[in-house]
């Protein structure tokens, strides 16, 4: 093995190891780029090695950062983030919860079904997992526990459906993936729609199965409100604003009227209008939403800058070739390599956030997958489905942390871990379905603009 390839492996291993120190990821990435450039440059001078990496080479990061900052696709990031935060403050979710419970809450498992439906609608209109899980936990978890729901089923439902926001478009994760792989964000949005909704349907099917096979786990209320036309009208009035916003954003993209960047502006404006219609829009709310949007965007772009420097140095040392040679050397064939990569991504999800996996790991393995003849849109959506599990799997599972932070007293970590197991099984079932029937991803992009 060549000296520069050894450095590339050490650079990757150092990245994984330093993440456990608690240092900000952006500083870890940028610091490793500087440190290994210094090592490579010093060894070239002292020992006559030829790594291909020196300070002149690393200066190319400036041009790459400029390309990132002027990328029009990434303009949609702060807009989608602002849209999600503004919706979180608009009161739409509370209205839907109050009215949907009157319609669906009368049956066994009905309260969990309501949480699942609202979670899917939030996923299709916010795309911010932390906000969705927290909101659903505050609104739905106490109500389910008051009805004597099993704590595992209740907490697992909240965590799982709240995590759908990274898969169901508009998803900021899909925007980042599109940028890193030079794919159409619109194609990824369309490709992820059916798998995301399929996963939501499987969640609801499991809830009903659990409720009717073990009635004590999700009992019906003792005195449900009578079903009247007023109840049905209340559900319609509560659901229409959310559906209208989803139609405006995703409909404009799928119809070819707007790009994802333009649709993000429509979504941000629509979220403000909904907050205004509910009497929740004022200068303080706008200030808080703008501050949180800026903070979140800066965090993501900070990692972007560090990842740009890190990737440049790693690839300069031949990291791409090392990974490609390692994957192609696996004795599994093309399908086996894809399965191995997905399993590797699942394992990494135990320790890494989806941002690091998307910005560092995915761009390194995607070219290899493409060289085997697989469609990158299909593989990227499949990869995104697997990353659902990274939010729901200990020890890092961020959705579990969000949930535990706001869960009522009496809901233990053990309850949450126990409750999430069936939902993880359904994620892997969806991975298998998408792997076997590629048209679940590829059909909608293929017909969208015809």
RAUR-V683122 format. One record per helix or strand of 2 or more residues. SS is the DSSP state (H for helix, E for strand). FROM is the first residue (numbers start at 1). LEN is the number of residues. Records with the same first field share a line. If there is no record, write none. Layout:
SS = FROM-LEN / FROM-LEN
This chain:
H = 3-19 / 25-23 / 55-4 / 61-9 / 75-14 / 92-13 / 110-14 / 129-18 / 151-16 / 172-10 / 185-29 / 215-3 / 229-26 / 260-18 / 283-34 / 319-10 / 333-16 / 354-18 / 376-17 / 398-9 / 413-24 / 439-9
